[in-house]
């Protein structure tokens, strides 16, 4: 992190009466890295809009509306096209998977949905060139960012959604996909360990080896019944992360801080 940012974050932690972290791991980092008092650190997970992101009318209808073949095997990446989000890992894993299981090529579609961000304006073109060089341009399709109202259908249409991030404080894409009933394959890092219930709502993969990812993806594509179970688990798991719960948890902390402040002022006659 830039020195100025680290200094600013340290000042914020020192001045705060309460700190809200996304996960237990993030809360522990606030204590160990910034010296935050454990008593003022609270955990409230970010929420997902469970009224928008739902299983809806299912995969077949979503595919029909998006002109995706009903019998296709679809893997999707949704997010900014930046190195730390890991789209390159999914692309290389796809090439690895096809080299070992060429029969998948006739039905496999990998969607990379998103655009460049910040200083990575050339990243999209670099990814397209990589796909061309790997010889998988017939399988990987790039789409620009889609409007929020259309996102649920893209999640529903996929057999798997991949979140191959190198760092992730939480992972809302993972929650949105699961709320739509789609299992998630994600890196076992940061907040993704909370956002995805390993073996229940999706699969967490250690590290960023394309071969390991290829193996996991190929195995799941070949196990439709397991995907059905993971889909059911995804819906149940994501139901615990609605905005209502997030709002209640956040408001409770604000109420507590305001109450304690009022009591302190009363004690000092102010």
BELRA-V80850 format. One record per residue. N is the residue number from 1. RES is the residue in one letter. SS is DSSP state (H for helix, E for strand, L for the rest). PHI is phi in whole degrees, -180 to 180 (none if undefined). Layout:
n->N res->RES ss->SS phi->PHI
n->N res->RES ss->SS phi->PHI
This chain:
n->1 res->X ss->L phi->none
n->2 res->X ss->L phi->-58
n->3 res->X ss->H phi->-59
n->4 res->X ss->H phi->-61
n->5 res->X ss->H phi->-67
n->6 res->X ss->H phi->-61
n->7 res->X ss->H phi->-64
n->8 res->X ss->H phi->-63
n->9 res->X ss->H phi->-65
n->10 res->X ss->H phi->-64
n->11 res->X ss->H phi->-65
n->12 res->X ss->H phi->-62
n->13 res->X ss->H phi->-62
n->14 res->X ss->H phi->-65
n->15 res->X ss->H phi->-87
n->16 res->X ss->L phi->-75
n->17 res->X ss->L phi->-87
n->18 res->X ss->L phi->-155
n->19 res->X ss->E phi->-126
n->20 res->X ss->E phi->-113
n->21 res->X ss->E phi->-107
n->22 res->X ss->L phi->-73
n->23 res->X ss->L phi->-141
n->24 res->X ss->H phi->-62
n->25 res->X ss->H phi->-65
n->26 res->X ss->H phi->-67
n->27 res->X ss->H phi->-63
n->28 res->X ss->H phi->-64
n->29 res->X ss->H phi->-67
n->30 res->X ss->H phi->-62
n->31 res->X ss->H phi->-77
n->32 res->X ss->H phi->-78
n->33 res->X ss->H phi->-95
n->34 res->X ss->H phi->-115
n->35 res->X ss->L phi->71
n->36 res->X ss->L phi->-67
n->37 res->X ss->L phi->-69
n->38 res->X ss->H phi->-55
n->39 res->X ss->H phi->-67
n->40 res->X ss->H phi->-103
n->41 res->X ss->E phi->-96
n->42 res->X ss->E phi->-124
n->43 res->X ss->E phi->-116
n->44 res->X ss->L phi->-135
n->45 res->X ss->L phi->-71
n->46 res->X ss->L phi->-60
n->47 res->X ss->L phi->-108
n->48 res->X ss->E phi->-120
n->49 res->X ss->L phi->-77
n->50 res->X ss->L phi->-76
n->51 res->X ss->L phi->-90
n->52 res->X ss->L phi->-96
n->53 res->X ss->L phi->-93
n->54 res->X ss->L phi->-136
n->55 res->X ss->L phi->-64
n->56 res->X ss->L phi->57
n->57 res->X ss->L phi->-93
n->58 res->X ss->L phi->99
n->59 res->X ss->H phi->-67
n->60 res->X ss->H phi->-63
n->61 res->X ss->H phi->-67
n->62 res->X ss->H phi->-60
n->63 res->X ss->H phi->-66
n->64 res->X ss->H phi->-62
n->65 res->X ss->H phi->-70
n->66 res->X ss->H phi->-100
n->67 res->X ss->L phi->59
n->68 res->X ss->L phi->-105
n->69 res->X ss->L phi->-53
n->70 res->X ss->L phi->-62
n->71 res->X ss->L phi->-97
n->72 res->X ss->L phi->-70
n->73 res->X ss->E phi->-106
n->74 res->X ss->E phi->-114
n->75 res->X ss->E phi->-118
n->76 res->X ss->E phi->-126
n->77 res->X ss->E phi->-117
n->78 res->X ss->E phi->-128
n->79 res->X ss->L phi->153
n->80 res->X ss->L phi->-67
n->81 res->X ss->L phi->-86
n->82 res->X ss->L phi->-131
n->83 res->X ss->H phi->-53
n->84 res->X ss->H phi->-72
n->85 res->X ss->H phi->-84
n->86 res->X ss->L phi->81
n->87 res->X ss->H phi->-61
n->88 res->X ss->H phi->-63
n->89 res->X ss->H phi->-62
n->90 res->X ss->H phi->-64
n->91 res->X ss->H phi->-63
n->92 res->X ss->H phi->-68
n->93 res->X ss->H phi->-65
n->94 res->X ss->H phi->-63
n->95 res->X ss->H phi->-62
n->96 res->X ss->H phi->-63
n->97 res->X ss->H phi->-63
n->98 res->X ss->H phi->-70
n->99 res->X ss->H phi->-69
n->100 res->X ss->H phi->-95
n->101 res->X ss->L phi->-132
n->102 res->X ss->H phi->-60
n->103 res->X ss->H phi->-65
n->104 res->X ss->H phi->-70
n->105 res->X ss->H phi->-60
n->106 res->X ss->H phi->-69
n->107 res->X ss->L phi->-121
n->108 res->X ss->E phi->-78
n->109 res->X ss->E phi->-130
n->110 res->X ss->E phi->-115
n->111 res->X ss->E phi->-96
n->112 res->X ss->E phi->-109
n->113 res->X ss->E phi->-108
n->114 res->X ss->L phi->154
n->115 res->X ss->L phi->-133
n->116 res->X ss->L phi->-70
n->117 res->X ss->L phi->-148
n->118 res->X ss->L phi->60
n->119 res->X ss->L phi->-80
n->120 res->X ss->L phi->-92
n->121 res->X ss->L phi->-61
n->122 res->X ss->L phi->-93
n->123 res->X ss->H phi->-66
n->124 res->X ss->H phi->-62
n->125 res->X ss->H phi->-65
n->126 res->X ss->H phi->-64
n->127 res->X ss->H phi->-66
n->128 res->X ss->H phi->-65
n->129 res->X ss->H phi->-66
n->130 res->X ss->H phi->-64
n->131 res->X ss->H phi->-60
n->132 res->X ss->H phi->-64
n->133 res->X ss->H phi->-65
n->134 res->X ss->H phi->-79
n->135 res->X ss->L phi->74
n->136 res->X ss->L phi->-125
n->137 res->X ss->L phi->-68
n->138 res->X ss->L phi->-80
n->139 res->X ss->L phi->-108
n->140 res->X ss->E phi->-91
n->141 res->X ss->E phi->-123
n->142 res->X ss->E phi->-98
n->143 res->X ss->E phi->-127
n->144 res->X ss->L phi->-69
n->145 res->X ss->L phi->-54
n->146 res->X ss->L phi->-102
n->147 res->X ss->L phi->-58
n->148 res->X ss->H phi->-56
n->149 res->X ss->H phi->-65
n->150 res->X ss->H phi->-93
n->151 res->X ss->H phi->-57
n->152 res->X ss->H phi->-54
n->153 res->X ss->H phi->-64
n->154 res->X ss->H phi->-68
n->155 res->X ss->H phi->-65
n->156 res->X ss->H phi->-62
n->157 res->X ss->H phi->-72
n->158 res->X ss->L phi->-86
n->159 res->X ss->L phi->-77
n->160 res->X ss->E phi->-143
n->161 res->X ss->E phi->-114
n->162 res->X ss->E phi->-105
n->163 res->X ss->E phi->-128
n->164 res->X ss->L phi->-90
n->165 res->X ss->L phi->-65
n->166 res->X ss->L phi->-93
n->167 res->X ss->L phi->-152
n->168 res->X ss->L phi->-161
n->169 res->X ss->L phi->-69
n->170 res->X ss->L phi->-147
n->171 res->X ss->L phi->115
n->172 res->X ss->H phi->-68
n->173 res->X ss->H phi->-58
n->174 res->X ss->H phi->-61
n->175 res->X ss->H phi->-69
n->176 res->X ss->H phi->-60
n->177 res->X ss->H phi->-62
n->178 res->X ss->H phi->-65
n->179 res->X ss->H phi->-63
n->180 res->X ss->L phi->-88
n->181 res->X ss->L phi->90
n->182 res->X ss->L phi->-106
n->183 res->X ss->E phi->-63
n->184 res->X ss->E phi->-118
n->185 res->X ss->E phi->-109
n->186 res->X ss->E phi->-137
n->187 res->X ss->E phi->-71
n->188 res->X ss->L phi->-81
n->189 res->X ss->L phi->-138
n->190 res->X ss->L phi->43
n->191 res->X ss->L phi->-70
n->192 res->X ss->H phi->-65
n->193 res->X ss->H phi->-67
n->194 res->X ss->H phi->-93
n->195 res->X ss->H phi->-66
n->196 res->X ss->L phi->-119
n->197 res->X ss->L phi->-88
n->198 res->X ss->E phi->-58
n->199 res->X ss->L phi->81
n->200 res->X ss->L phi->-117
n->201 res->X ss->L phi->-113
n->202 res->X ss->E phi->174
n->203 res->X ss->E phi->-133
n->204 res->X ss->E phi->-98
n->205 res->X ss->E phi->-113
n->206 res->X ss->L phi->-76
n->207 res->X ss->L phi->76
n->208 res->X ss->L phi->-131
n->209 res->X ss->L phi->-83
n->210 res->X ss->H phi->-54
n->211 res->X ss->H phi->-67
n->212 res->X ss->H phi->-66
n->213 res->X ss->H phi->-66
n->214 res->X ss->H phi->-58
n->215 res->X ss->H phi->-63
n->216 res->X ss->H phi->-64
n->217 res->X ss->H phi->-64
n->218 res->X ss->H phi->-62
n->219 res->X ss->H phi->-64
n->220 res->X ss->H phi->-68
n->221 res->X ss->H phi->-63
n->222 res->X ss->L phi->-89
n->223 res->X ss->L phi->-126
n->224 res->X ss->H phi->-59
n->225 res->X ss->H phi->-68
n->226 res->X ss->H phi->-67
n->227 res->X ss->H phi->-64
n->228 res->X ss->H phi->-63
n->229 res->X ss->H phi->-65
n->230 res->X ss->H phi->-65
n->231 res->X ss->H phi->-62
n->232 res->X ss->H phi->-63
n->233 res->X ss->H phi->-66
n->234 res->X ss->H phi->-64
n->235 res->X ss->H phi->-63
n->236 res->X ss->H phi->-66
n->237 res->X ss->H phi->-62
n->238 res->X ss->H phi->-67
n->239 res->X ss->H phi->-64
n->240 res->X ss->H phi->-86
n->241 res->X ss->H phi->-121
n->242 res->X ss->E phi->-72
n->243 res->X ss->H phi->-64
n->244 res->X ss->H phi->-60
n->245 res->X ss->H phi->-67
n->246 res->X ss->H phi->-64
n->247 res->X ss->H phi->-64
n->248 res->X ss->H phi->-62
n->249 res->X ss->H phi->-62
n->250 res->X ss->H phi->-68
n->251 res->X ss->H phi->-63
n->252 res->X ss->H phi->-59
n->253 res->X ss->H phi->-69
n->254 res->X ss->H phi->-62
n->255 res->X ss->H phi->-60
n->256 res->X ss->H phi->-64
n->257 res->X ss->H phi->-65
n->258 res->X ss->H phi->-64
n->259 res->X ss->H phi->-66
n->260 res->X ss->H phi->-65
n->261 res->X ss->H phi->-65
n->262 res->X ss->H phi->-63
n->263 res->X ss->H phi->-66
n->264 res->X ss->H phi->-66
n->265 res->X ss->H phi->-66
n->266 res->X ss->H phi->-65
n->267 res->X ss->H phi->-66
n->268 res->X ss->L phi->-96
n->269 res->X ss->L phi->69
n->270 res->X ss->L phi->-120
